[in-house]
Amino acid sequence: MSITTNIQSIRTHIPGHVRLVCVSKFNPNESIEEAYASGERIFGESKVQELCGKYETLPKDISWHFIGHLQSNKIKFIVPFVSLIHGVDSYKLLTEINKQAEKQGKIVNCLLQVHIANEETKFGFSPDELLATLALPDWKILENVQICGLMGMATFTDNREQIRSEFKILKTLFEKVKSDFFSSSDSFTELSMGMSDDFLIAIEEGSTLVRVGSSIFGSRNY
Ligand SMILES: *Cc1c(COP(=O)(O)O)cnc(C)c1O
């Protein structure tokens, strides 16, 4: 199957209120160009250096999302152009993004990553940590970051009901955070959940941004 046909078939399942992030990590520019030619404009990358290289060489109307684990010393390289950082998994990282954004005169859109999976290895705030962090006034002075919503990854499992229940937990948390902390803001709107294997469930459970890689570009060699 070609990238174009993969996108066409995925697109038939994505309703208008949900945006597709084409996860192009580890794939060459030619693959991104093919997806771009079929109309895609949002691409997700997980390595800073790779993202910067692609940003330099590919069309400037691409909206680049950073979906990986961001190291503090690399924030400055993506601040000039990144549209959304999905995986902000600590308050410290949020303050560091804010600092770099302030230096560069930018406001950077961020999603707070929540740990919903039943696995040790996935990054993110626990739901309790997230609520405790937002209950403190500290984050409100960070004027150069815009918290646009939440992001999460379900457990890597064949158990569809488990995946669904994890997405439900994230959606419930999203609604609570929105009403408790962002009721006076229009910007807290995004719920990033769902990947190649589970994006249909994620959409049913309220996702607004699905991050799809291998179903579009084929399996990665890593
Ligand atoms: C790689 C990655 C994806 C895409 O995964 P696929 O299973 O290839 O669709 C989505 N989200 C994050 C955070 C990733 O690292």
The ligand as a Gaussian input file, in Angstrom:
#p B3LYP/6-31G(d) Opt

LIG

0 1
 C        5.674000       6.934000      17.441000
 C        4.554000       7.602000      18.159000
 C        3.251000       7.611000      17.615000
 C        2.868000       6.883000      16.346000
 O        2.817000       5.513000      16.583000
 P        2.246000       4.483000      15.485000
 O        1.894000       3.289000      16.300000
 O        3.322000       4.255000      14.520000
 O        1.045000       5.121000      14.885000
 C        2.279000       8.308000      18.298000
 N        2.542000       8.970000      19.439000
 C        3.762000       8.983000      19.993000
 C        3.977000       9.726000      21.255000
 C        4.799000       8.291000      19.382000
 O        6.014000       8.305000      19.943000

